[in-house]
Amino acid sequence: MGLGDVKLMGAVGAFLGWHAVLFTIVGGALVGSIVGVTLILTRRAKLQGHIPFGPYLSLAALAWVYWGPLLWQGYCHLMVRMP
C-alpha cells in the first residue's frame, strides 16, 4: 500500500466507519488478487509487475456502501454457526 491508499482508507474510515475499513481492506485484496492472477495467467501482466491497489479499494468501499450491513450480518451469522 502506498500513501495514497492510506489516505483513501482514512477517508473511508472517516465517512463510513471502522467496519467499512476492515471490509474494504479484505474485499479490495480479494478482488485485486483475482484480477492480478487472471492478468498473470492470460500473460497481460508480468509476475513481478505492479498493479495499482486504489481502484480495488474503491470498488470494495462502494460495495460496502450498497451492501455493507447485509454482508456484515451474513459474516457474523456465519461465524456464530461455525463449530
Backbone as JSON, one array per atom type, in Angstrom:
{
  "sequence": "MGLGDVKLMGAVGAFLGWHAVLFTIVGGALVGSIVGVTLILTRRAKLQGHIPFGPYLSLAALAWVYWGPLLWQGYCHLMVRMP",
  "N": [[0.84, -1.18, 0.0], [0.54, 2.15, -0.89], [1.08, 5.64, 0.01], [-1.12, 7.02, -0.94], [-3.11, 5.09, -0.88], [-3.34, 4.73, 1.84], [-4.33, 7.21, 2.62], [-6.77, 7.11, 1.28], [-7.99, 5.01, 2.7], [-8.18, 6.25, 5.15], [-10.08, 8.19, 4.56], [-12.26, 6.54, 3.96], [-12.65, 5.38, 6.48], [-13.3, 7.67, 7.95], [-15.7, 8.54, 6.79], [-17.34, 6.25, 6.58], [-16.91, 4.51, 8.72], [-15.31, 2.16, 11.07], [-15.9, -0.53, 10.56], [-16.29, -0.56, 7.84], [-13.72, -0.02, 6.96], [-12.28, -2.35, 7.61], [-13.7, -4.21, 6.02], [-13.22, -3.09, 3.49], [-10.43, -3.3, 3.14], [-10.06, -6.12, 3.17], [-11.88, -6.93, 1.17], [-10.92, -5.43, -1.04], [-8.36, -6.54, -1.31], [-9.06, -9.17, -1.97], [-10.48, -8.88, -4.43], [-8.49, -7.58, -5.93], [-6.52, -9.58, -5.93], [-7.77, -11.62, -7.39], [-8.05, -10.35, -9.89], [-5.34, -9.8, -10.43], [-4.15, -12.4, -10.56], [-5.59, -13.4, -12.71], [-4.71, -11.67, -14.75], [-2.01, -12.37, -14.83], [-2.16, -15.08, -15.56], [-3.29, -14.87, -18.1], [-1.24, -13.7, -19.36], [-1.03, -10.94, -19.56], [0.12, -9.37, -17.73], [3.21, -9.16, -15.94], [4.79, -11.44, -13.65], [6.29, -10.15, -11.74], [5.31, -7.63, -11.9], [3.64, -4.43, -11.27], [0.53, -3.6, -9.86], [-1.97, -1.22, -9.53], [-3.51, -0.53, -6.36], [-5.51, 1.07, -5.4], [-7.93, 1.34, -7.06], [-9.22, -1.1, -6.52], [-9.64, -0.99, -3.81], [-11.4, 1.15, -3.79], [-13.56, 0.02, -5.18], [-14.32, -1.99, -3.37], [-15.06, -0.38, -1.2], [-17.25, 0.92, -2.31], [-18.92, -1.28, -2.65], [-19.4, -1.75, 0.04], [-20.92, 0.47, 0.7], [-23.32, 0.0, -0.66], [-24.07, -2.7, -0.01], [-23.11, -3.25, 2.52], [-24.06, -3.49, 5.39], [-25.69, -5.77, 5.11], [-23.86, -7.71, 4.2], [-22.11, -7.72, 6.4], [-23.77, -8.67, 8.48], [-24.34, -11.2, 7.46], [-21.77, -12.33, 7.5], [-21.2, -12.28, 10.28], [-23.25, -13.97, 11.18], [-22.47, -16.33, 9.94], [-20.05, -16.83, 11.27], [-20.92, -17.32, 13.87], [-22.31, -19.69, 13.59], [-20.37, -21.54, 12.95], [-18.6, -24.49, 13.91]],
  "CA": [[0.0, 0.0, 0.0], [1.24, 3.43, -0.93], [0.49, 6.67, 0.86], [-2.45, 7.35, -1.46], [-4.02, 4.07, -0.38], [-3.54, 5.01, 3.27], [-5.24, 8.36, 2.68], [-8.08, 6.61, 0.87], [-8.56, 4.25, 3.81], [-8.55, 7.23, 6.17], [-11.36, 8.78, 4.14], [-13.29, 5.51, 4.13], [-12.91, 5.28, 7.91], [-13.96, 8.89, 8.43], [-17.06, 8.67, 6.28], [-18.15, 5.04, 6.67], [-16.7, 3.8, 9.98], [-14.23, 1.18, 11.12], [-16.32, -1.78, 9.92], [-16.07, -0.38, 6.41], [-12.28, -0.1, 6.71], [-11.93, -3.78, 7.6], [-14.29, -4.82, 4.83], [-12.59, -2.55, 2.3], [-9.1, -3.89, 3.0], [-10.19, -7.53, 2.81], [-12.54, -7.01, -0.14], [-10.01, -4.93, -2.06], [-7.31, -7.54, -1.51], [-9.66, -10.31, -2.65], [-10.74, -8.52, -5.83], [-7.19, -7.33, -6.56], [-5.86, -10.87, -6.13], [-8.43, -12.31, -8.5], [-7.68, -9.65, -11.13], [-3.91, -9.99, -10.65], [-3.9, -13.77, -11.0], [-6.15, -13.51, -14.06], [-3.8, -10.98, -15.67], [-0.78, -13.17, -14.96], [-2.46, -16.3, -16.32], [-3.53, -14.52, -19.51], [0.02, -13.1, -19.79], [-1.15, -9.49, -19.78], [0.96, -8.73, -16.72], [4.32, -9.99, -15.51], [4.7, -11.9, -12.28], [6.95, -9.15, -10.9], [4.75, -6.33, -12.23], [2.91, -3.68, -10.25], [-0.87, -3.32, -10.16], [-2.46, -0.25, -8.53], [-4.43, -1.11, -5.39], [-6.58, 2.03, -5.12], [-9.23, 1.03, -7.68], [-9.87, -2.24, -5.86], [-10.12, -0.47, -2.53], [-12.59, 1.96, -4.08], [-14.64, -0.9, -5.53], [-14.78, -2.63, -2.13], [-15.77, 0.63, -0.41], [-18.55, 1.11, -2.96], [-19.72, -2.45, -2.29], [-19.82, -1.56, 1.42], [-21.98, 1.49, 0.73], [-24.59, -0.57, -1.13], [-24.44, -3.98, 0.59], [-22.29, -3.46, 3.71], [-24.7, -4.09, 6.56], [-26.15, -7.12, 4.77], [-22.67, -8.57, 4.18], [-21.6, -7.83, 7.76], [-24.67, -9.56, 9.21], [-24.12, -12.55, 6.95], [-20.49, -12.8, 8.01], [-21.35, -12.55, 11.72], [-24.1, -15.15, 11.31], [-21.64, -17.47, 9.55], [-19.05, -17.09, 12.32], [-21.61, -17.86, 15.04], [-22.76, -21.04, 13.28], [-19.24, -22.46, 12.75], [-18.3, -25.27, 15.13]],
  "C": [[0.89, 1.25, 0.0], [0.55, 4.45, -0.03], [-0.89, 7.11, 0.36], [-3.5, 6.36, -0.97], [-4.33, 4.3, 1.11], [-4.51, 6.18, 3.44], [-6.65, 7.95, 2.28], [-8.74, 5.84, 2.0], [-8.93, 5.17, 4.96], [-9.88, 7.89, 5.85], [-12.5, 7.79, 4.3], [-13.64, 5.39, 5.61], [-13.65, 6.5, 8.45], [-15.41, 8.97, 8.0], [-17.94, 7.44, 6.55], [-17.95, 4.23, 7.95], [-15.67, 2.69, 9.89], [-14.62, -0.17, 10.51], [-16.05, -1.71, 8.42], [-14.59, -0.48, 6.07], [-11.84, -1.56, 6.65], [-12.45, -4.47, 6.35], [-13.57, -4.36, 3.57], [-11.2, -3.14, 2.09], [-9.2, -5.34, 2.54], [-10.82, -7.68, 1.42], [-11.66, -6.52, -1.27], [-8.89, -5.91, -2.35], [-7.85, -8.75, -2.27], [-9.87, -10.01, -4.14], [-9.42, -8.28, -6.57], [-6.43, -8.61, -6.84], [-6.45, -11.63, -7.31], [-8.04, -11.67, -9.83], [-6.21, -9.89, -11.44], [-3.57, -11.38, -11.16], [-4.43, -13.97, -12.42], [-5.23, -12.83, -15.07], [-2.51, -11.76, -15.87], [-1.03, -14.42, -15.8], [-2.72, -16.03, -17.79], [-2.33, -13.79, -20.12], [-0.11, -11.64, -20.19], [-0.35, -8.7, -18.77], [2.07, -9.71, -16.34], [4.15, -10.36, -14.03], [5.28, -10.87, -11.31], [6.38, -7.75, -11.11], [3.99, -5.7, -11.07], [1.49, -3.42, -10.74], [-1.36, -2.33, -9.11], [-3.54, -0.87, -7.64], [-5.64, -0.22, -5.13], [-7.91, 1.73, -5.77], [-9.97, -0.12, -7.02], [-10.36, -1.87, -4.47], [-11.4, 0.35, -2.74], [-13.79, 1.08, -4.42], [-15.2, -1.58, -4.28], [-15.52, -1.63, -1.24], [-17.14, 0.91, -0.99], [-19.47, -0.07, -2.67], [-20.22, -2.33, -0.85], [-20.98, -0.58, 1.51], [-23.32, 0.86, 0.36], [-25.02, -1.81, -0.35], [-23.73, -4.25, 1.91], [-22.98, -4.09, 4.89], [-25.2, -5.52, 6.31], [-24.98, -8.1, 4.78], [-22.11, -8.77, 5.58], [-22.46, -8.78, 8.59], [-24.49, -11.0, 8.76], [-22.82, -13.14, 7.46], [-20.58, -13.15, 9.5], [-22.19, -13.8, 11.96], [-23.31, -16.41, 10.96], [-20.63, -17.82, 10.63], [-19.69, -17.69, 13.57], [-21.96, -19.33, 14.81], [-21.61, -22.02, 13.1], [-18.94, -23.21, 14.03], [-16.94, -24.93, 15.7]]
}
